[in-house]
């Protein structure tokens, strides 16, 4: 299902979907609700890329004027799926690109808040936010994940890992046009690589408010996938390694330590570092 893009839309939202039939209705509805609730200056077009799902997304979702479904003939992975949407987006005249995952939900003011921030801060190329982590089945709050808000602090943290949460990302379209999209050779760290690349050319920020409800998988991450993620993270760190900066050495050392750290311990430490959900 494809439609003509909305010439008044300023924001293109990308949602890659693979076998997300249990969650995609909620995710898409949250985007459409936010789009309808915003002013004309926050009008969005939503590009859902069906990455060869077993149940075609077009058969699950109802049509909407600003919803565009692009189905791939074979499964390519989230980075390649997002790049497919970027081809359409970069041929149009959107100001901003936002990322939404097919099992998350956005808050009603997400797009308006982030677009207003970027409008007011032309030196910032990409902005994220805090996010509320929710349970897989009931969407009950678990904990709130918050990132540093200032570019200097984000830059320091990015030597170790993502400090602008990818499911909360909104970036200027010009960044993708000038510096490319997702490098799919980083199979499970393509977002980290892209943001490290963007970081060479612009400044980042995070809004200190929750704008995304992030669905936590209760099954956790498999050991094999976690090790692949750490390996790809290390590759990114080495690609952008700054030998005269101690933070680059510290980031690599942290990744090497994590190779030997049990998954359960890492999860508990992450939860402890975040702010507890108010009772």
Beta strands, then each sheet from edge to edge (+ up, - down):
strand 1: 11-17
strand 2: 44-50
strand 3: 67-71
strand 4: 96-99
strand 5: 105-106
strand 6: 124-134
strand 7: 141-145
strand 8: 170-172
strand 9: 203-215
strand 10: 275-276
sheet 1: 3+ 2+ 1+ 4+ 8- 6+ 7- 10+
sheet 2: 3+ 2+ 1+ 4+ 8- 6+ 9+ 5-
end
